[in-house]
Amino acid sequence: MTQADFPSGSLWSLVQDTTQQALQSGALEPIATQTGVLNAGELAFTVRVVDSLARKAAARSRTAQSAPPVNPFLPYEEALFVASLFDTHVCLLNKFNVVDHHLLMVTRQYESQDDWLTRPDFAALARCLIEIAGLGFYNGGAAAGASQPHKHLQLVPLLDPAGTAALPIAQAIAPHRAALKIASQVPNLPFSHSIQSYVWQSLQGSHHTLTSCLLEAYQQIMADLGIHQQNGQPSEPYNLLVTRDWMMGVRRSQASYEGINVNSLGYAGWLLVKDSSGLDQLQQIGPLTLLEKVGYPLDA
């Protein structure tokens, strides 16, 4: 594995510079949203209501009508390129971003989003996570919210000074961090999940050590969820959330419920609805019930 092509400590500057240039050229097309808060017990979910999905819908329509289907990552759009991540992955900006500086870690050669995550995948994620405090995530299959079949992990920077604590889901996990040394679930989350906790201070000095830690946590989570690793591909769709403090996996049963789509960010506490009627629907269902409906009940 060759080295990444940027000096240590420079990734965030590269992200900012690339973002500015891509906005000026029109290559980056942010999706405008209005943001609110929806409380569910002690958790405060961030809900974004999309002003318009026209650009993304049009792009998907073009892709669907193409023969053969277009892979936006082969080749990737040069204006969205941030950096090389070894000889296996590239770091790109998410073209249709809802959150600022949303990054993609994409395999250079085609691999399926339905495949297992591998050590090179976690090496790419670890390289970015060391540089940028953020939420890494993976949508393992279409039923888990994946919109592209080419394997890609994602990372959203957490720019709030509170870091991971700013994540709504962290409010549920934090009181149980000590118990996670011997358990893998927290009782106030009603959906089937597994969490592995680790100590960032002991990992950040070594990219190799962090990569190994993330891979081992992933393998344990898959085992906890009953997603059998002896198969060629995961036996079920799943979402994976990764921070500098913990990793969480969630089994998925379906991509949406009552017209509301959910990907990994939903399990982080960030939900997206298409319009005001979707917001009304979400309020009626309740965020935690939604997450249970697109996943499985905790004891299932």
C-alpha positions in Angstrom: 0.0 0.0 0.0 1.5 3.3 -1.1 1.3 6.5 0.9 -1.5 9.0 0.6 -0.5 11.9 -1.6 -0.9 14.7 0.9 1.2 15.6 3.9 0.0 14.9 7.4 -2.3 17.6 8.7 -3.2 19.0 5.3 -6.4 17.2 4.4 -8.8 19.7 5.9 -7.2 22.6 3.9 -7.4 20.5 0.7 -11.1 19.9 1.4 -11.8 23.6 1.9 -9.8 24.6 -1.2 -11.5 22.0 -3.4 -14.9 22.9 -2.1 -14.4 26.6 -2.9 -13.2 25.8 -6.4 -16.0 23.3 -7.1 -18.6 25.7 -5.9 -17.2 28.4 -8.2 -17.2 26.1 -11.2 -20.6 24.6 -10.5 -19.3 21.1 -10.1 -20.5 21.0 -6.6 -24.3 21.3 -6.3 -25.4 21.5 -2.7 -29.0 20.6 -1.9 -30.7 23.4 0.1 -32.6 22.4 3.2 -34.4 24.0 6.1 -33.3 22.5 9.5 -35.3 21.9 12.6 -35.2 19.8 15.8 -37.6 16.9 16.6 -37.5 15.6 20.1 -37.9 11.9 20.9 -37.6 11.3 24.6 -34.2 12.5 25.7 -32.9 12.6 22.1 -33.1 15.7 19.9 -33.1 14.6 16.2 -32.0 17.1 13.5 -34.5 17.1 10.7 -33.7 18.6 7.3 -36.5 19.4 5.0 -35.3 19.5 1.3 -36.2 22.6 -0.6 -35.7 20.8 -3.9 -34.4 17.4 -5.1 -34.7 18.3 -8.7 -31.0 18.3 -9.6 -30.3 15.0 -7.9 -33.5 13.4 -9.3 -32.6 14.6 -12.8 -29.1 13.1 -12.5 -30.5 9.8 -11.3 -32.9 9.8 -14.1 -30.1 10.3 -16.6 -28.2 7.4 -15.0 -31.2 5.1 -15.1 -31.9 5.8 -18.8 -28.2 5.2 -19.8 -27.1 2.0 -21.4 -25.0 0.8 -19.9 -25.6 2.5 -16.6 -23.3 5.4 -15.7 -20.9 4.9 -12.8 -20.2 8.5 -11.4 -17.0 7.2 -9.8 -15.4 5.6 -13.0 -14.3 8.1 -14.0 -14.9 10.5 -11.2 -15.4 14.2 -11.8 -12.0 15.8 -11.6 -13.3 19.0 -10.0 -14.5 16.9 -7.0 -11.2 15.2 -6.4 -9.6 16.0 -3.0 -6.8 13.6 -2.6 -5.5 10.1 -3.1 -5.9 7.6 -0.3 -3.1 5.1 -0.9 -3.3 3.0 -4.1 -6.8 1.7 -3.3 -9.1 4.7 -2.8 -9.6 8.3 -3.7 -11.2 11.1 -1.6 -13.9 13.0 -3.4 -16.5 15.7 -2.5 -20.1 14.5 -2.5 -21.5 16.3 -5.5 -25.0 16.7 -4.2 -24.2 17.4 -0.6 -26.7 18.3 2.1 -24.0 18.8 4.8 -21.0 21.0 4.0 -17.7 19.3 3.2 -19.3 15.8 2.9 -16.5 13.4 1.7 -16.5 10.1 -0.1 -13.8 7.5 0.1 -14.2 5.6 -3.2 -12.4 2.5 -4.4 -10.3 3.2 -7.4 -11.4 0.0 -9.1 -15.0 -1.2 -9.1 -16.1 -3.0 -6.0 -19.7 -3.6 -5.0 -21.4 -1.7 -2.3 -22.8 -5.1 -1.3 -19.3 -6.5 -0.6 -17.7 -6.8 2.8 -15.6 -3.8 4.0 -11.9 -4.7 4.0 -8.7 -3.6 5.6 -8.0 -1.2 2.7 -11.4 0.4 3.2 -10.7 1.0 6.9 -7.2 2.2 6.1 -8.8 4.9 3.8 -11.3 5.9 6.5 -8.7 5.9 9.2 -6.5 8.3 7.2 -9.4 10.7 6.9 -10.6 10.3 10.5 -7.1 11.0 11.8 -7.1 14.3 9.9 -10.7 15.3 10.4 -12.9 14.8 13.4 -16.1 13.5 11.9 -18.7 10.8 11.4 -17.7 8.1 9.0 -20.5 5.9 7.7 -21.3 3.1 5.2 -24.6 2.2 3.7 -24.3 -1.6 3.2 -26.7 -2.2 0.3 -29.7 -0.5 -1.3 -32.0 -1.5 1.6 -29.6 0.4 3.9 -29.9 3.6 1.8 -27.0 3.1 -0.7 -27.7 5.2 -3.8 -24.7 4.0 -5.9 -23.5 0.4 -6.4 -19.8 1.3 -6.5 -18.3 0.8 -3.0 -17.8 4.1 -1.1 -17.5 5.1 2.5 -18.5 8.6 3.6 -17.4 11.1 6.2 -19.1 14.3 7.5 -16.9 16.6 9.5 -18.1 17.5 13.0 -17.1 21.2 13.2 -18.9 21.8 16.5 -16.4 22.3 19.3 -18.2 19.5 21.2 -17.1 17.1 18.4 -18.8 13.7 18.6 -21.0 14.9 21.5 -22.8 17.1 19.0 -24.3 14.0 17.3 -27.8 13.3 18.5 -27.1 9.5 18.8 -24.1 10.3 21.1 -26.6 11.6 23.6 -27.9 8.0 23.9 -24.5 6.4 23.9 -22.6 8.6 26.3 -24.2 7.5 29.6 -23.5 3.9 28.7 -19.9 4.1 27.5 -18.5 2.4 30.6 -21.0 -0.5 30.2 -20.0 -1.0 26.6 -16.7 -2.6 27.8 -18.8 -5.7 28.5 -22.0 -5.1 26.5 -22.7 -4.1 22.9 -26.1 -2.4 23.2 -27.6 0.6 25.0 -31.1 0.1 26.4 -32.6 3.5 25.2 -32.3 2.6 21.5 -35.2 0.5 20.5 -33.7 -0.9 17.3 -31.3 -3.9 16.8 -27.8 -2.6 17.0 -24.2 -3.3 18.2 -21.7 -0.8 19.5 -18.0 -1.2 20.0 -16.2 1.5 22.1 -12.5 2.4 21.9 -10.1 5.0 23.3 -9.0 7.5 20.6 -6.0 8.7 22.5 -4.4 5.3 22.4 -5.0 5.0 18.6 -4.4 8.3 16.9 -0.7 8.1 16.9 -0.7 5.1 14.6 -2.6 4.8 11.3 -1.9 1.0 11.3 -3.2 0.6 14.8 -6.4 2.6 14.1 -7.0 0.6 10.9 -6.7 -2.7 12.8 -9.0 -1.4 15.6 -11.7 -0.4 13.1 -11.5 -3.6 11.2 -11.7 -5.7 14.4 -14.7 -3.6 15.7 -16.5 -4.1 12.4 -16.0 -7.8 12.5 -17.3 -8.0 16.0 -20.3 -5.9 15.2 -21.2 -8.1 12.2 -21.0 -11.1 14.4 -23.1 -9.5 17.1 -25.8 -8.6 14.5 -25.8 -12.2 13.1 -24.5 -11.0 9.7 -22.5 -14.1 8.7 -19.0 -13.4 7.6 -18.4 -16.8 6.1 -20.6 -15.8 3.1 -19.2 -14.1 0.0 -21.2 -11.1 0.8 -23.1 -9.9 3.9 -26.2 -11.9 4.4 -28.2 -8.8 5.3 -28.1 -5.0 4.6 -26.7 -2.8 7.4 -25.6 0.6 8.3 -22.3 1.4 9.9 -21.4 4.6 11.9 -17.8 5.3 12.9 -16.5 8.1 15.1 -13.2 8.6 17.0 -14.9 7.1 20.1 -17.1 4.3 18.9 -18.5 2.2 16.0 -22.2 1.2 15.7 -23.8 -1.2 13.3 -27.5 -1.6 12.6 -29.4 -4.4 10.8 -31.8 -3.1 8.1 -35.1 -4.6 7.0 -36.1 -2.0 4.4 -34.9 1.3 2.8 -37.9 3.4 3.9 -41.1 3.4 5.9 -44.2 5.4 5.0 -42.3 7.1 2.3 -39.4 8.3 4.5 -36.0 7.0 3.3 -33.3 6.3 5.9 -29.6 5.8 5.5 -26.8 5.7 8.1 -27.2 9.4 8.9 -30.7 8.7 10.2 -29.2 6.4 12.9 -26.8 9.2 13.8 -29.9 11.4 14.5 -29.9 13.3 11.3 -33.1 12.7 9.3 -34.0 14.0 5.8 -37.5 14.5 4.4 -38.5 15.6 1.0 -41.1 18.2 1.9 -43.3 19.6 4.7 -45.8 16.7 4.3 -42.9 14.3 4.9 -42.1 16.3 8.1 -45.7 15.9 9.2 -45.5 12.2 8.6 -42.3 11.9 10.6 -43.8 13.8 13.5 -46.7 11.3 13.5 -44.5 8.2 13.3 -41.7 9.5 15.7 -38.0 9.3 14.9 -37.2 6.3 17.0 -40.2 4.3 15.7 -39.1 5.1 12.2 -35.6 3.8 12.9 -37.1 0.6 14.4 -39.4 0.1 11.4 -36.6 0.3 8.8 -34.4 -1.9 11.0 -35.5 -4.5 13.5 -36.7 -4.3 17.1 -33.9 -4.4 19.7 -34.6 -8.0 20.8 -35.3 -9.4 17.3 
